């Protein structure tokens, strides 16, 4: 069983930065993919970024390329999402997810955190 706990959300002005953290516990294999997704009110859950737990390969949605960076610290069992140059349209609940099948498709992930709210004011 894998448990994921997000933190780091909050209110920030447009152009500002936030760093989200996802603390993982339980049996996470090196083949697991860790993903960040977001969901705004009335919208579907949307892929943001993913990284392989063993490190190395990353993948980003086009709308965050150059602004967001996903990373992981295996010693701390934590995945991060550094978000820079934030825009009001980035406002959403951000979720961390994990699964060995991990893709850009949210239903492919079995394990989810509770989410953390990010609000970007204009």
Secondary structure, DSSP 8 states (H G I E B T S, - for coil): -EEEEEE--EEEETT--EEEEEEEEE---TT-EEEEEEE-TTS--EEEEEEETTSS-EEE-GGGTTTEEEEEETTTTEEEEEE-S--GGG-EEEEEEEETT--S-GGG--EE---EEEEEE-
